[in-house]
Amino acid sequence: MRRAARTDSNQAAVVDALKRVGVSVEIIGQPFDLLICCRGETSLMEVKNPDRTSEDPQSRLTKAQLEFISRWPGKIHIVRTPEEAVRVVIGEAMN
């Protein structure tokens, strides 16, 4: 039986920050936390806890996520802070 996925405590702040700059956001949970759209470009976003180190098992991507990344041609962002989320999405839209 699959356990319910936990939501990182910073997810709400990331969602709020993205919405404040005009990004459309849907919380989807699987395979990644968020489906986002900025200036007509849709991508996925995984929100990780900024307080965990990369060695912490809870800060790593799951096996299912890694498998998804290996076959998905679209954009996937992995962020830890609201500022990073805005920077990666807005910066990308400006290119």
Buried (B, 14 or more C-beta within 10 A) or exposed (E): EEEEEEEBEBBEBBBEBBEEEEBEBEEEEEBBBBBBBBEEEEBBBBBBBBEBEEEEEEBEBBEEBEEBBEEEEEBBBBBBBBEBBBEBBBEBBEE
